Amino acid sequence: MTGLSIIALIAGSGAPAHSQDAAAQKDATAATRAANDALLTQLPFDDTSDFDDAKRGLIAPLPADVIRGAGGNPIWNPQQYASSPKVQRRPRPSIPACGGSRN
């Protein structure tokens, strides 16, 4: 199976990506922010060797254009996954769907 075939299968699976409504999101508690900040100082976030290793084995980037099926319908649109200027550096630490606290 080619890489594009795999992408087409994943994109056509019908499983949409869901995000929480921005109005329903709550800020992390002070304790959670303190724990995350402490972890940020302990882990080597400046070490990019894993990313460098991954790029070294990269065959080709994903296509930037829309991939269309035989009928002309779009089956993969990478633009829908483009970064938003509202993306935060770190994700919110509480995800209710995963059993996280809503405090």
WOKA-V735816 format. One record per residue. N is the residue number from 1. PHI is phi in whole degrees, -180 to 180 (none if undefined). Layout:
BEGIN
n->{N;N}
phi->{PHI;PHI}
END
This chain:
BEGIN
n->{1;2;3;4;5;6;7;8;9;10;11;12;13;14;15;16;17;18;19;20;21;22;23;24;25;26;27;28;29;30;31;32;33;34;35;36;37;38;39;40;41;42;43;44;45;46;47;48;49;50;51;52;53;54;55;56;57;58;59;60;61;62;63;64;65;66;67;68;69;70;71;72;73;74;75;76;77;78;79;80;81;82;83;84;85;86;87;88;89;90;91;92;93;94;95;96;97;98;99;100;101;102;103}
phi->{none;-82;-59;-68;-65;-65;-60;-62;-65;-67;-66;-89;-71;81;-94;-72;-85;-106;-131;-74;-59;-58;-70;-87;-74;-119;-71;-68;-71;-60;-66;-68;-62;-64;-65;-66;-64;-65;-65;-60;-80;-89;-94;-83;-68;-82;-81;-103;-62;-63;-67;-62;-64;-65;-67;-64;-94;-72;-82;-163;-72;-65;-65;-90;-90;-68;-98;-111;-79;-59;-86;89;-77;-71;-112;-151;-125;-66;-66;-71;-106;-64;-65;-104;-65;-88;-66;-88;-64;-124;-69;-62;-77;-109;-120;-55;-63;-102;88;-72;-75;-104;-71}
END
